[in-house]
Amino acid sequence: MSSSKPVSRRHFTGLVLGYIATAGLLGSCQIRPLYGSAGGGLTGQSAGVADELAAISLDSIGGISRRPAARELYNELTFKLERGTSAPEKKYRLRVQANISTASVGVQQLSDVPASYTMTMNAHFILTDMSADKVLLTGKSFSTAAFDFSSQRFANERASRDAEERVARSVAEDIHARLAGFFAQQT
């Protein structure tokens, strides 16, 4: 025995109208690719956003200039902004001020020696239009990475440097994404 009921005409019409309304709402979305062409296919980056990112002049990283993380952050941002393109005329200036802190998060039993650390990079960035000397975008970014402490001095130094590089790459990725989003909104 089956208890299926026939679908009433009114119920069917309501479902169809609901689907049409949903399709209409979804069709009006303003979603477009950030780095791809809107016409489909893999033709590379959107010319507007990629050109605007390449036109950013990056100042040296302030606050941590003597640490390996400063070099890593600067190099990552330079690569992400220019993407290997020929350097166009610079229209914008990006200033990044960063600091790094380290905190112990675990202690070895019976020895009171830290077993692991977390390293945190906090960065504040300002994008300005060089011709108008006008601030276009400001923001903050941070990243945290953990590393273990051992009885070997070289291993500790290498683990600390690796954590610095990881937080710098993560902060560079976040800043790049925010800049790309800003320029995508402008076009």
C-alpha positions as CSV (number, residue, x, y, z in Angstrom):
1,M,0.0,0.0,0.0
2,S,1.3,3.3,-1.0
3,S,0.2,6.5,0.7
4,S,1.3,8.9,-2.0
5,K,-1.0,11.8,-2.5
6,P,-1.3,13.6,-5.8
7,V,0.3,17.0,-5.9
8,S,-2.3,19.7,-6.0
9,R,-2.2,22.3,-8.8
10,R,-1.9,25.1,-6.2
11,H,1.1,23.4,-4.5
12,F,2.8,22.7,-7.8
13,T,2.3,26.3,-8.9
14,G,3.8,27.5,-5.6
15,L,6.9,25.3,-6.0
16,V,7.4,26.5,-9.6
17,L,7.1,30.2,-8.6
18,G,9.5,29.6,-5.7
19,Y,12.1,28.1,-8.0
20,I,11.7,31.0,-10.5
21,A,12.1,33.6,-7.7
22,T,15.2,31.8,-6.4
23,A,16.7,31.6,-9.9
24,G,16.0,35.3,-10.4
25,L,17.7,36.2,-7.2
26,L,20.8,34.1,-8.0
27,G,21.0,35.5,-11.5
28,S,21.3,39.0,-10.2
29,C,24.3,38.2,-8.0
30,Q,27.4,40.3,-8.7
31,I,29.9,37.5,-8.4
32,R,32.9,37.7,-10.7
33,P,36.4,36.2,-10.7
34,L,39.1,38.2,-9.0
35,Y,42.0,36.9,-11.1
36,G,40.2,35.3,-14.1
37,S,38.4,36.6,-17.1
38,A,34.6,37.0,-16.7
39,G,34.1,35.5,-20.2
40,G,35.3,32.1,-19.1
41,G,38.4,30.2,-19.9
42,L,41.9,30.5,-18.4
43,T,43.2,33.7,-19.9
44,G,45.1,34.9,-16.8
45,Q,44.5,37.6,-14.3
46,S,41.9,40.3,-14.7
47,A,43.9,43.2,-16.2
48,G,42.4,45.8,-13.9
49,V,43.3,44.2,-10.5
50,A,46.6,42.8,-11.6
51,D,47.7,46.2,-13.1
52,E,46.7,48.0,-10.0
53,L,48.5,45.6,-7.7
54,A,51.6,45.9,-9.8
55,A,51.5,49.7,-9.6
56,I,52.1,49.5,-5.8
57,S,55.5,50.7,-4.5
58,L,56.4,48.8,-1.3
59,D,58.4,50.6,1.3
60,S,60.7,48.7,3.5
61,I,59.1,46.8,6.4
62,G,59.2,48.9,9.6
63,G,59.5,47.6,13.1
64,I,61.3,44.3,12.4
65,S,63.8,45.4,9.8
66,R,66.7,43.3,11.2
67,R,64.8,40.1,11.5
68,P,64.5,37.4,8.7
69,A,60.7,37.9,8.9
70,A,61.0,41.4,7.5
71,R,62.9,40.1,4.4
72,E,60.4,37.3,4.0
73,L,57.4,39.6,4.3
74,Y,58.9,42.1,1.8
75,N,59.8,39.4,-0.7
76,E,56.4,37.7,-0.5
77,L,54.5,41.0,-0.9
78,T,56.7,42.0,-3.8
79,F,56.1,38.7,-5.6
80,K,52.4,38.7,-5.0
81,L,52.0,42.3,-6.1
82,E,54.1,42.2,-9.2
83,R,53.6,38.6,-10.2
84,G,56.7,38.7,-12.4
85,T,55.3,41.4,-14.7
86,S,57.3,44.3,-16.0
87,A,57.2,47.1,-13.5
88,P,54.6,49.7,-14.5
89,E,54.7,53.3,-13.3
90,K,54.0,53.2,-9.5
91,K,50.8,55.0,-8.5
92,Y,50.4,53.7,-4.9
93,R,52.6,53.4,-1.9
94,L,52.2,50.6,0.7
95,R,53.7,51.0,4.1
96,V,53.8,48.1,6.5
97,Q,54.7,48.3,10.2
98,A,55.1,44.9,11.9
99,N,56.1,43.5,15.2
100,I,56.8,39.9,16.4
101,S,56.2,38.5,19.8
102,T,57.0,35.0,21.2
103,A,55.3,33.3,24.1
104,S,55.9,30.0,25.8
105,V,52.8,27.8,25.8
106,G,54.1,24.5,27.3
107,V,56.5,23.6,30.0
108,Q,58.3,20.3,30.3
109,Q,57.5,18.4,33.4
110,L,60.0,18.5,36.3
111,S,62.4,20.9,34.5
112,D,60.5,24.2,34.2
113,V,61.9,24.6,30.6
114,P,59.5,25.7,27.9
115,A,58.5,22.9,25.6
116,S,56.9,24.9,22.9
117,Y,56.4,28.5,21.8
118,T,54.0,30.5,19.7
119,M,55.2,33.3,17.5
120,T,52.8,36.1,16.5
121,M,53.3,38.7,13.9
122,N,51.0,41.8,13.9
123,A,51.2,44.1,10.9
124,H,49.5,47.4,10.2
125,F,49.4,48.5,6.6
126,I,48.5,51.8,4.8
127,L,47.9,52.1,1.1
128,T,48.2,55.7,-0.2
129,D,47.6,57.2,-3.6
130,M,51.0,58.9,-4.4
131,S,49.6,61.6,-6.8
132,A,46.9,62.8,-4.4
133,D,48.7,61.9,-1.2
134,K,45.4,60.4,0.0
135,V,45.0,57.3,2.2
136,L,43.0,54.7,0.3
137,L,43.1,51.7,2.6
138,T,44.3,50.8,6.1
139,G,44.2,47.6,7.8
140,K,45.7,45.2,10.3
141,S,46.8,41.6,9.8
142,F,48.2,39.0,12.1
143,S,49.3,35.4,12.1
144,T,50.5,32.9,14.7
145,A,52.7,29.9,14.3
146,A,53.9,27.3,16.9
147,F,57.3,25.7,17.2
148,D,58.8,23.2,19.6
149,F,61.8,23.8,21.9
150,S,64.4,21.1,22.2
151,S,67.8,20.6,23.9
152,Q,69.6,21.3,20.6
153,R,70.5,25.0,20.1
154,F,70.6,24.8,16.3
155,A,67.3,23.1,16.1
156,N,65.7,25.8,18.3
157,E,67.1,28.6,16.1
158,R,65.9,26.9,12.9
159,A,62.5,26.2,14.4
160,S,62.2,29.9,15.4
161,R,63.3,31.1,12.0
162,D,60.9,28.7,10.3
163,A,58.0,30.1,12.5
164,E,59.0,33.6,11.5
165,E,58.9,32.7,7.8
166,R,55.5,31.0,8.2
167,V,53.9,34.0,9.9
168,A,55.4,36.4,7.4
169,R,54.0,34.4,4.4
170,S,50.6,34.2,6.1
171,V,50.5,38.0,6.8
172,A,51.7,38.7,3.2
173,E,48.9,36.5,1.8
174,D,46.3,38.3,3.9
175,I,47.5,41.8,3.0
176,H,47.6,40.8,-0.7
177,A,44.0,39.4,-0.6
178,R,42.8,42.6,1.0
179,L,44.5,44.8,-1.5
180,A,43.1,42.7,-4.4
181,G,39.6,42.9,-2.9
182,F,39.9,46.7,-2.6
183,F,40.9,47.1,-6.2
184,A,38.3,44.6,-7.4
185,Q,35.6,46.8,-5.7
186,Q,36.9,49.9,-7.4
187,T,36.6,48.4,-10.9
